[in-house]
């Protein structure tokens, strides 16, 4: 395995004075070298020194008289080297056809053929060492792959976080635009209704009977006594509610009388307003005699709290009219106003939640049945007679008496009992059981959000409340978002739960602001995860589709299951991510 060829070594020229010529002296290392095996075999030979001394040098002397100086060729240029190769079977790298490695390979082959246990153990150790090298390389490769995967995973997480943030911001912008659109539509509807009410001609006979200080009462009186809307509010809409006719002994068109008939229990101060003679046929069975101006003037300012009303009352069109009508219904002796309010409550209960108007929501939230005993004792007036039994149609059944509307601070159990009776007032996001009872966790979350949302504005606007509800539903519909905002902003949950309404400018409610308000009111992360997040997901599912497609609003559950099942947040029918 050693190359025996000589190498070209720089020559040194020396001038010999005796011969008069230059001679080239060869370096001692330029002598041809023998292979290690030949040196070992000849180490004991006594002729090795003489053999080396007898070898010719690689260069000869050149005479100065010669015409040319010839340089001897190197041996490596004369004999080509054989190509080298790797023998994977024996694990050696040697020239092709190497005579030195051949005995080694023969020796190994003979040892393996001899079936010597020690040889087998040696080869097994060699295989184990090679396996160790392989496993070490595999482990290192996996480690480097994990490092590369971690870098890629972090990049994907950053991209995912950025996309989620953009999606959340886009959802908030979409919700804000939808709330603005709904507010604009509500304002347009209110203006259209106001325009229609202004375009209707009003009677002029009663305008001179009131002073300027009671303008609101005058407007409601005209609303209650205008017979032109009697046909619009026909009893066909509410067949079970009728007014009790009152006896009288004078004709409606009689204008010469200065006092009511003797058998009338109505004092001059509580007499009704004049009615045009051309339209008295619609209310002739129940109209009292028409008073004169002298009677009203003699009684001083009209008592708006005790002025009677009739079964042909107009439906209130504004919030102030509704408030005045509710105040009238709480006064003793105003059975007609009370019947009108109950009729409006029944209509509001039968109207689906999505179709309820602001007046219907207000009357359901604020109306309380009057306490007859307390009113009678405070006003020293005999209680009115009980109302007649309702007139039912053939296909109708007598329903049990309904419970009063619960107040905002009432416990959840009171609201559950009320909703079990009044299905039409079912709040959005509350799951309904198979037996018709609401899920208490969802109902508790719904009442929590309702008590923390902003109050109705002084002008009756509900835009801030609608925006707060949409933002709260969007916040809690994302699991863990409430806890994330608390950690990010360094907020601390109050130790005691206190329900305070949110106060903010219009169109400025954001998710961090809602989270801050809930934390200040003592809503913990555990309560949000257990109650608010399932309610918010159901609230998002129950939102109407933009296309107006009908979807099931509630999903019953079986008694065998302890948990209430929840629908998927995104279904195949959804389009454009509307939720």
VEXTI-831159 format. One record per residue (C-alpha): residue in three letters; residue number from 1; x negated, y negated, z negated. Coordinates in steps of 0.25 Angstrom, whole numbers, always signed. Layout:
N
  resn  resi     c1     c2     c3
   ALA   NUM      X      Y      Z
...
//
This chain:
579
  resn  resi     c1     c2     c3
   UNK     1     +0     +0     +0
   UNK     2    -12     -9     +1
   UNK     3    -17    -16    +14
   UNK     4    -31    -11    +17
   UNK     5    -33    -22    +28
   UNK     6    -43    -33    +26
   UNK     7    -39    -47    +24
   UNK     8    -46    -59    +31
   UNK     9    -54    -66    +22
   UNK    10    -62    -80    +25
   UNK    11    -76    -77    +30
   UNK    12    -88    -84    +25
   UNK    13    -99    -88    +34
   UNK    14   -113    -87    +29
   UNK    15   -126    -90    +37
   UNK    16   -137    -80    +35
   UNK    17   -151    -86    +37
   UNK    18   -158    -73    +39
   UNK    19   -149    -69    +51
   UNK    20   -146    -83    +56
   UNK    21   -131    -80    +57
   UNK    22   -118    -82    +50
   UNK    23   -112    -70    +42
   UNK    24    -98    -69    +37
   UNK    25    -97    -64    +22
   UNK    26    -84    -56    +19
   UNK    27    -78    -58     +5
   UNK    28    -78    -46     -4
   UNK    29    -63    -45     -4
   UNK    30    -62    -43    +11
   UNK    31    -66    -29    +10
   UNK    32    -55    -19    +14
   UNK    33    -47    -15     +2
   UNK    34    -42     -1     +0
   UNK    35    -29     +3     -5
   UNK    36    -28     +6    -20
   UNK    37    -26    +20    -18
   UNK    38    -39    +21    -11
   UNK    39    -46    +13    -21
   UNK    40    -41    +23    -32
   UNK    41    -45    +35    -24
   UNK    42    -59    +30    -22
   UNK    43    -62    +24    -35
   UNK    44    -70    +36    -39
   UNK    45    -78    +37    -26
   UNK    46    -92    +33    -27
   UNK    47    -92    +29    -13
   UNK    48    -82    +18    -14
   UNK    49    -92     +7    -15
   UNK    50   -100    +11     -3
   UNK    51    -87    +13     +5
   UNK    52    -83     -1     +2
   UNK    53    -97     -6     +5
   UNK    54    -97     +1    +18
   UNK    55    -84     -5    +23
   UNK    56    -87    -16    +34
   UNK    57    -83    -30    +32
   UNK    58    -72    -37    +39
   UNK    59    -81    -47    +45
   UNK    60    -94    -46    +52
   UNK    61   -106    -56    +54
   UNK    62   -105    -64    +67
   UNK    63   -118    -68    +73
   UNK    64   -121    -83    +77
   UNK    65   -125    -79    +90
   UNK    66   -112    -73    +94
   UNK    67   -103    -81   +104
   UNK    68    -91    -79    +96
   UNK    69    -86    -76    +82
   UNK    70    -76    -65    +81
   UNK    71    -67    -64    +69
   UNK    72    -63    -50    +65
   UNK    73    -48    -47    +64
   UNK    74    -41    -44    +51
   UNK    75    -36    -30    +48
   UNK    76    -22    -35    +45
   UNK    77    -20    -40    +59
   UNK    78    -25    -27    +65
   UNK    79    -16    -17    +57
   UNK    80     -1    -21    +56
   UNK    81     +5    -18    +42
   UNK    82    +17     -9    +41
   UNK    83    +31    -15    +37
   UNK    84    +35    -14    +23
   UNK    85    +48     -8    +18
   UNK    86    +56     -6     +5
   UNK    87    +59     +8     +1
   UNK    88    +72     +7     -7
   UNK    89    +71    +22    -11
   UNK    90    +58    +21    -18
   UNK    91    +58     +7    -21
   UNK    92    +45     +3    -14
   UNK    93    +41     -7     -4
   UNK    94    +29     -3     +5
   UNK    95    +25     -2    +20
   UNK    96    +32     +7    +29
   UNK    97    +25    +21    +28
   UNK    98    +17    +17    +17
   UNK    99     +8    +29    +13
   UNK   100     +6    +23     -1
   UNK   101    +20    +23     -5
   UNK   102    +23    +37     +1
   UNK   103    +17    +45    -10
   UNK   104    +25    +37    -20
   UNK   105    +38    +40    -13
   UNK   106    +34    +54    -12
   UNK   107    +31    +55    -26
   UNK   108    +45    +49    -30
   UNK   109    +52    +58    -21
   UNK   110    +45    +70    -26
   UNK   111    +48    +66    -41
   UNK   112    +63    +64    -38
   UNK   113    +64    +77    -31
   UNK   114    +57    +84    -43
   UNK   115    +70    +81    -52
   UNK   116    +61    +76    -63
   UNK   117    +70    +70    -74
   UNK   118    +60    +59    -78
   UNK   119    +60    +55    -63
   UNK   120    +75    +54    -63
   UNK   121    +75    +46    -76
   UNK   122    +65    +37    -70
   UNK   123    +73    +35    -58
   UNK   124    +86    +33    -66
   UNK   125    +78    +22    -74
   UNK   126    +75    +15    -61
   UNK   127    +89    +16    -56
   UNK   128    +94    +10    -70
   UNK   129    +84     -1    -68
   UNK   130    +89     -4    -54
   UNK   131   +103     -4    -59
   UNK   132    +99    -14    -70
   UNK   133    +94    -23    -59
   UNK   134   +106    -22    -51
   UNK   135   +116    -24    -63
   UNK   136   +107    -36    -67
   UNK   137   +108    -42    -54
   UNK   138   +123    -39    -53
   UNK   139   +125    -46    -67
   UNK   140   +117    -58    -62
   UNK   141   +126    -59    -50
   UNK   142   +138    -59    -58
   UNK   143   +133    -69    -67
   UNK   144   +130    -78    -55
   UNK   145   +143    -75    -49
   UNK   146   +150    -79    -62
   UNK   147   +143    -92    -62
   UNK   148   +147    -95    -48
   UNK   149   +161    -91    -52
   UNK   150   +161   -100    -64
   UNK   151   +157   -112    -55
   UNK   152   +168   -109    -45
   UNK   153   +178   -107    -56
   UNK   154   +175   -120    -62
   UNK   155   +177   -127    -49
   UNK   156   +190   -120    -47
   UNK   157   +195   -124    -61
   UNK   158   +191   -138    -58
   UNK   159   +199   -137    -45
   UNK   160   +211   -131    -52
   UNK   161   +211   -142    -63
   UNK   162   +210   -153    -52
   UNK   163   +222   -147    -44
   UNK   164   +230   -145    -57
   UNK   165   +228   -159    -61
   UNK   166   +232   -164    -47
   UNK   167   +244   -155    -47
   UNK   168   +248   -160    -61
   UNK   169   +246   -175    -57
   UNK   170   +254   -172    -44
   UNK   171   +265   -166    -52
   UNK   172   +266   -178    -61
   UNK   173   +266   -187    -49
   UNK   174   +277   -179    -43
   UNK   175   +285   -179    -56
   UNK   176   +283   -194    -58
   UNK   177   +288   -196    -43
   UNK   178   +300   -187    -46
   UNK   179   +304   -194    -58
   UNK   180   +303   -207    -51
   UNK   181   +311   -202    -40
   UNK   182   +322   -197    -50
   UNK   183   +322   -210    -57
   UNK   184   +324   -218    -44
   UNK   185   +335   -209    -40
   UNK   186   +342   -211    -54
   UNK   187   +340   -226    -53
   UNK   188   +346   -225    -39
   UNK   189   +358   -217    -44
   UNK   190   +360   -227    -55
   UNK   191   +360   -239    -46
   UNK   192   +369   -232    -36
   UNK   193   +379   -229    -47
   UNK   194   +378   -243    -52
   UNK   195   +381   -248    -38
   UNK   196   +393   -239    -37
   UNK   197   +398   -244    -50
   UNK   198   +396   -258    -46
   UNK   199   +403   -257    -33
   UNK   200   +416   -252    -39
   UNK   201   +425   -263    -42
   UNK   202   +428   -266    -57
   UNK   203   +441   -271    -63
   UNK   204   +442   -285    -67
   UNK   205   +453   -285    -77
   UNK   206   +445   -281    -89
   UNK   207   +432   -289    -87
   UNK   208   +438   -302    -93
   UNK   209   +442   -294   -106
   UNK   210   +428   -292   -111
   UNK   211   +417   -301   -116
   UNK   212   +403   -302   -110
   UNK   213   +397   -295   -123
   UNK   214   +404   -282   -120
   UNK   215   +400   -280   -105
   UNK   216   +396   -266   -107
   UNK   217   +409   -262   -114
   UNK   218   +417   -269   -103
   UNK   219   +410   -260    -92
   UNK   220   +413   -248   -100
   UNK   221   +428   -252   -102
   UNK   222   +429   -254    -87
   UNK   223   +422   -240    -85
   UNK   224   +432   -234    -94
   UNK   225   +445   -241    -89
   UNK   226   +442   -242    -74
   UNK   227   +453   -233    -67
   UNK   228   +446   -232    -54
   UNK   229   +437   -221    -58
   UNK   230   +448   -213    -65
   UNK   231   +449   -204    -52
   UNK   232   +434   -202    -52
   UNK   233   +434   -197    -66
   UNK   234   +445   -188    -64
   UNK   235   +449   -177    -74
   UNK   236   +445   -166    -64
   UNK   237   +431   -167    -68
   UNK   238   +434   -165    -83
   UNK   239   +447   -157    -84
   UNK   240   +446   -154    -99
   UNK   241   +445   -169   -104
   UNK   242   +457   -178   -104
   UNK   243   +461   -191   -111
   UNK   244   +473   -192   -120
   UNK   245   +483   -201   -115
   UNK   246   +488   -212   -124
   UNK   247   +502   -217   -125
   UNK   248   +507   -231   -121
   UNK   249   +520   -238   -119
   UNK   250   +516   -249   -109
   UNK   251   +513   -249    -95
   UNK   252   +499   -251    -90
   UNK   253   +502   -262    -81
   UNK   254   +509   -270    -92
   UNK   255   +500   -282    -95
   UNK   256   +510   -290   -104
   UNK   257   +508   -283   -116
   UNK   258   +499   -289   -127
   UNK   259   +497   -277   -136
   UNK   260   +497   -262   -135
   UNK   261   +510   -254   -137
   UNK   262   +514   -250   -151
   UNK   263   +511   -235   -150
   UNK   264   +497   -238   -145
   UNK   265   +486   -236   -155
   UNK   266   +476   -245   -147
   UNK   267   +473   -258   -153
   UNK   268   +472   -271   -144
   UNK   269   +457   -271   -146
   UNK   270   +456   -257   -141
   UNK   271   +466   -259   -129
   UNK   272   +461   -255   -115
   UNK   273   +458   -264   -104
   UNK   274   +467   -268    -93
   UNK   275   +469   -258    -81
   UNK   276   +473   -262    -67
   UNK   277   +487   -260    -64
   UNK   278   +485   -253    -51
   UNK   279   +477   -242    -57
   UNK   280   +485   -239    -70
   UNK   281   +491   -227    -64
   UNK   282   +479   -219    -66
   UNK   283   +479   -221    -81
   UNK   284   +493   -224    -84
   UNK   285   +496   -213    -94
   UNK   286   +485   -217   -103
   UNK   287   +483   -232   -102
   UNK   288   +487   -241   -114
   UNK   289   +494   -255   -111
   UNK   290   +486   -266   -105
   UNK   291   +481   -276   -115
   UNK   292   +481   -291   -113
   UNK   293   +469   -301   -114
   UNK   294   +475   -307   -126
   UNK   295   +475   -294   -134
   UNK   296   +461   -291   -130
   UNK   297   +457   -306   -133
   UNK   298   +464   -305   -147
   UNK   299   +456   -293   -151
   UNK   300   +443   -300   -149
   UNK   301   +431   -292   -142
   UNK   302   +435   -279   -136
   UNK   303   +431   -267   -145
   UNK   304   +423   -258   -135
   UNK   305   +421   -247   -145
   UNK   306   +436   -244   -146
   UNK   307   +441   -247   -132
   UNK   308   +448   -235   -127
   UNK   309   +445   -228   -114
   UNK   310   +453   -218   -105
   UNK   311   +451   -205    -98
   UNK   312   +448   -212    -85
   UNK   313   +435   -217    -90
   UNK   314   +424   -219    -80
   UNK   315   +411   -212    -81
   UNK   316   +400   -221    -86
   UNK   317   +390   -225    -76
   UNK   318   +379   -231    -84
   UNK   319   +373   -228    -97
   UNK   320   +379   -240   -105
   UNK   321   +393   -236   -101
   UNK   322   +390   -222   -106
   UNK   323   +385   -227   -119
   UNK   324   +397   -236   -121
   UNK   325   +406   -224   -117
   UNK   326   +399   -215   -127
   UNK   327   +400   -226   -138
   UNK   328   +415   -227   -135
   UNK   329   +417   -212   -136
   UNK   330   +411   -212   -150
   UNK   331   +422   -223   -155
   UNK   332   +434   -217   -161
   UNK   333   +447   -217   -152
   UNK   334   +439   -217   -139
   UNK   335   +443   -203   -135
   UNK   336   +443   -206   -120
   UNK   337   +428   -211   -121
   UNK   338   +425   -199   -129
   UNK   339   +432   -190   -119
   UNK   340   +424   -197   -107
   UNK   341   +411   -194   -114
   UNK   342   +414   -180   -117
   UNK   343   +418   -178   -102
   UNK   344   +405   -185    -98
   UNK   345   +397   -175   -108
   UNK   346   +404   -163   -102
   UNK   347   +401   -168    -88
   UNK   348   +386   -170    -92
   UNK   349   +386   -156    -98
   UNK   350   +391   -150    -85
   UNK   351   +382   -157    -76
   UNK   352   +368   -150    -73
   UNK   353   +356   -156    -79
   UNK   354   +350   -160    -66
   UNK   355   +363   -168    -62
   UNK   356   +365   -175    -75
   UNK   357   +365   -190    -75
   UNK   358   +358   -199    -85
   UNK   359   +372   -203    -91
   UNK   360   +375   -188    -93
   UNK   361   +362   -185    -99
   UNK   362   +364   -197   -108
   UNK   363   +378   -193   -113
   UNK   364   +373   -179   -116
   UNK   365   +361   -184   -124
   UNK   366   +368   -195   -132
   UNK   367   +383   -191   -133
   UNK   368   +388   -186   -147
   UNK   369   +402   -183   -150
   UNK   370   +407   -193   -160
   UNK   371   +410   -189   -174
   UNK   372   +425   -192   -176
   UNK   373   +425   -191   -191
   UNK   374   +414   -201   -192
   UNK   375   +420   -211   -182
   UNK   376   +434   -210   -188
   UNK   377   +429   -213   -202
   UNK   378   +420   -225   -197
   UNK   379   +431   -231   -189
   UNK   380   +443   -228   -198
   UNK   381   +450   -223   -185
   UNK   382   +458   -210   -185
   UNK   383   +451   -200   -176
   UNK   384   +457   -198   -162
   UNK   385   +466   -186   -160
   UNK   386   +459   -174   -155
   UNK   387   +458   -173   -139
   UNK   388   +468   -164   -132
   UNK   389   +464   -150   -128
   UNK   390   +456   -151   -114
   UNK   391   +464   -147   -102
   UNK   392   +457   -135    -95
   UNK   393   +458   -130    -81
   UNK   394   +462   -116    -79
   UNK   395   +448   -111    -76
   UNK   396   +442   -118    -89
   UNK   397   +440   -113   -103
   UNK   398   +440   -121   -116
   UNK   399   +425   -123   -120
   UNK   400   +420   -123   -134
   UNK   401   +417   -137   -140
   UNK   402   +403   -142   -136
   UNK   403   +392   -146   -145
   UNK   404   +387   -160   -146
   UNK   405   +375   -164   -138
   UNK   406   +363   -162   -147
   UNK   407   +354   -174   -150
   UNK   408   +339   -175   -146
   UNK   409   +334   -172   -160
   UNK   410   +343   -159   -162
   UNK   411   +336   -146   -163
   UNK   412   +334   -136   -152
   UNK   413   +345   -127   -157
   UNK   414   +355   -138   -156
   UNK   415   +351   -140   -142
   UNK   416   +351   -125   -139
   UNK   417   +365   -124   -144
   UNK   418   +370   -136   -136
   UNK   419   +363   -131   -123
   UNK   420   +369   -117   -125
   UNK   421   +383   -124   -124
   UNK   422   +380   -135   -114
   UNK   423   +373   -128   -102
   UNK   424   +374   -140    -93
   UNK   425   +364   -148   -102
   UNK   426   +353   -137   -101
   UNK   427   +339   -144   -102
   UNK   428   +329   -142    -91
   UNK   429   +318   -132    -94
   UNK   430   +325   -124   -105
   UNK   431   +327   -110   -102
   UNK   432   +341   -103   -104
   UNK   433   +342    -89   -110
   UNK   434   +352    -79   -105
   UNK   435   +362    -82   -116
   UNK   436   +362    -97   -112
   UNK   437   +353   -102   -124
   UNK   438   +341   -111   -121
   UNK   439   +327   -107   -124
   UNK   440   +323   -114   -137
   UNK   441   +309   -116   -133
   UNK   442   +312   -123   -120
   UNK   443   +324   -131   -127
   UNK   444   +314   -135   -138
   UNK   445   +304   -140   -128
   UNK   446   +315   -147   -120
   UNK   447   +320   -155   -132
   UNK   448   +305   -158   -136
   UNK   449   +303   -165   -122
   UNK   450   +317   -171   -123
   UNK   451   +313   -178   -136
   UNK   452   +300   -182   -132
   UNK   453   +304   -188   -118
   UNK   454   +306   -203   -117
   UNK   455   +320   -209   -120
   UNK   456   +329   -215   -110
   UNK   457   +326   -229   -106
   UNK   458   +334   -241   -110
   UNK   459   +339   -242    -96
   UNK   460   +343   -227    -96
   UNK   461   +331   -223    -87
   UNK   462   +326   -209    -89
   UNK   463   +314   -209    -80
   UNK   464   +304   -209    -91
   UNK   465   +311   -197    -97
   UNK   466   +312   -190    -84
   UNK   467   +297   -192    -82
   UNK   468   +293   -188    -96
   UNK   469   +301   -175    -94
   UNK   470   +295   -172    -81
   UNK   471   +281   -175    -86
   UNK   472   +283   -166    -98
   UNK   473   +288   -155    -90
   UNK   474   +276   -156    -81
   UNK   475   +266   -156    -93
   UNK   476   +272   -144   -100
   UNK   477   +274   -136    -88
   UNK   478   +259   -134    -86
   UNK   479   +255   -125    -97
   UNK   480   +244   -130   -106
   UNK   481   +245   -145   -100
   UNK   482   +249   -151   -113
   UNK   483   +238   -144   -121
   UNK   484   +228   -149   -110
   UNK   485   +233   -163   -111
   UNK   486   +232   -163   -126
   UNK   487   +217   -158   -125
   UNK   488   +213   -167   -114
   UNK   489   +219   -180   -120
   UNK   490   +215   -176   -135
   UNK   491   +229   -177   -140
   UNK   492   +234   -171   -153
   UNK   493   +248   -166   -156
   UNK   494   +255   -172   -167
   UNK   495   +257   -163   -179
   UNK   496   +272   -167   -181
   UNK   497   +282   -166   -169
   UNK   498   +289   -179   -167
   UNK   499   +298   -181   -156
   UNK   500   +296   -195   -150
   UNK   501   +301   -200   -136
   UNK   502   +290   -204   -126
   UNK   503   +289   -218   -122
   UNK   504   +282   -222   -109
   UNK   505   +283   -231    -98
   UNK   506   +291   -226    -85
   UNK   507   +284   -217    -76
   UNK   508   +272   -216    -84
   UNK   509   +273   -202    -91
   UNK   510   +261   -193    -89
   UNK   511   +258   -179    -94
   UNK   512   +247   -184   -104
   UNK   513   +257   -194   -109
   UNK   514   +267   -183   -111
   UNK   515   +257   -174   -118
   UNK   516   +253   -185   -127
   UNK   517   +267   -188   -131
   UNK   518   +270   -173   -134
   UNK   519   +258   -172   -142
   UNK   520   +261   -185   -150
   UNK   521   +275   -179   -153
   UNK   522   +269   -166   -159
   UNK   523   +271   -156   -147
   UNK   524   +260   -145   -149
   UNK   525   +253   -137   -138
   UNK   526   +260   -124   -143
   UNK   527   +274   -130   -143
   UNK   528   +271   -135   -129
   UNK   529   +266   -122   -124
   UNK   530   +277   -114   -131
   UNK   531   +289   -123   -127
   UNK   532   +286   -135   -118
   UNK   533   +278   -128   -107
   UNK   534   +289   -117   -105
   UNK   535   +300   -128   -105
   UNK   536   +292   -137    -95
   UNK   537   +290   -125    -85
   UNK   538   +305   -122    -86
   UNK   539   +308   -137    -84
   UNK   540   +299   -138    -72
   UNK   541   +306   -125    -66
   UNK   542   +320   -131    -69
   UNK   543   +317   -144    -61
   UNK   544   +326   -145    -48
   UNK   545   +319   -143    -35
   UNK   546   +317   -155    -26
   UNK   547   +325   -148    -15
   UNK   548   +337   -146    -24
   UNK   549   +337   -131    -23
   UNK   550   +344   -124    -35
   UNK   551   +335   -115    -44
   UNK   552   +339   -108    -56
   UNK   553   +337   -117    -68
   UNK   554   +337   -107    -80
   UNK   555   +332    -93    -81
   UNK   556   +338    -84    -92
   UNK   557   +330    -74   -100
   UNK   558   +333    -61   -106
   UNK   559   +334    -58   -120
   UNK   560   +324    -47   -120
   UNK   561   +313    -57   -117
   UNK   562   +308    -66   -128
   UNK   563   +303    -76   -118
   UNK   564   +310    -85   -109
   UNK   565   +306    -82    -95
   UNK   566   +301    -94    -86
   UNK   567   +302    -95    -72
   UNK   568   +290    -97    -63
   UNK   569   +286   -112    -62
   UNK   570   +284   -111    -47
   UNK   571   +294   -103    -39
   UNK   572   +293   -100    -24
   UNK   573   +305   -109    -22
   UNK   574   +297   -121    -27
   UNK   575   +292   -130    -16
   UNK   576   +281   -141    -16
   UNK   577   +278   -138    -31
   UNK   578   +291   -145    -36
   UNK   579   +293   -142    -51
//
